[in-house]
Amino acid sequence: MSDKVNSYDLNVTVNGKPVLAAIEPHITLLEFLRDTPGLSGTKEGCSTGHCGACTVLVNGEPISSCLMLAAEADGRNILTVEGLSDNGDLHPIQAAFISEGGLQCGFCTSGMMLTAIALLETNPKPTEAEIRMGLSGNLCRCTGYHKIVVAVRLAAEELSHGR
């Protein structure tokens, strides 16, 4: 425990880097990610877990970070959109979203990408219906989903050829 009254020492790995921070026990993972390491790619949309904008991967599982207390992530690995590129090279999902126009305003994009990555980890060659079902917890008001689905299919192809 730190010297701060009512604080909790959080020890997590964020985008491959260890982070140790004294936090208030009531803050969400979303608040922690945006405020402590300063990762602004994770967006706060609805604050009720319905829109998917705040989705991050916690130990490989997509999680609505607005609903998870940061303390619940203690000892876990967290991946945010900032952790997708590899030495400046875009992850195939990022490249596909760009090339296929699967993003417009960008607000839902990080959560959509991370959800897609989790889907492709468990189902490397999903059908269009499986992609749509896999992304059903992520809302987008700009693209109409078609371009997002096409981007996920392209990323699946790229990933099957190795990255």
Secondary structure, DSSP 8 states (H G I E B T S, - for coil): --SSTT-EEEEEEETTEEEEEEE-TT-BHHHHHHHSS--TTS--SSSSSSS-TTEEEETTEEEETTTSBGGGGTT-EEE-GGGSSBTTB--HHHHHHHHTT--SS-TTHHHHHHHHHHHHHH-SS--HHHHHHHTTT---SSS-SHHHHHHHHHHHHHHHT--
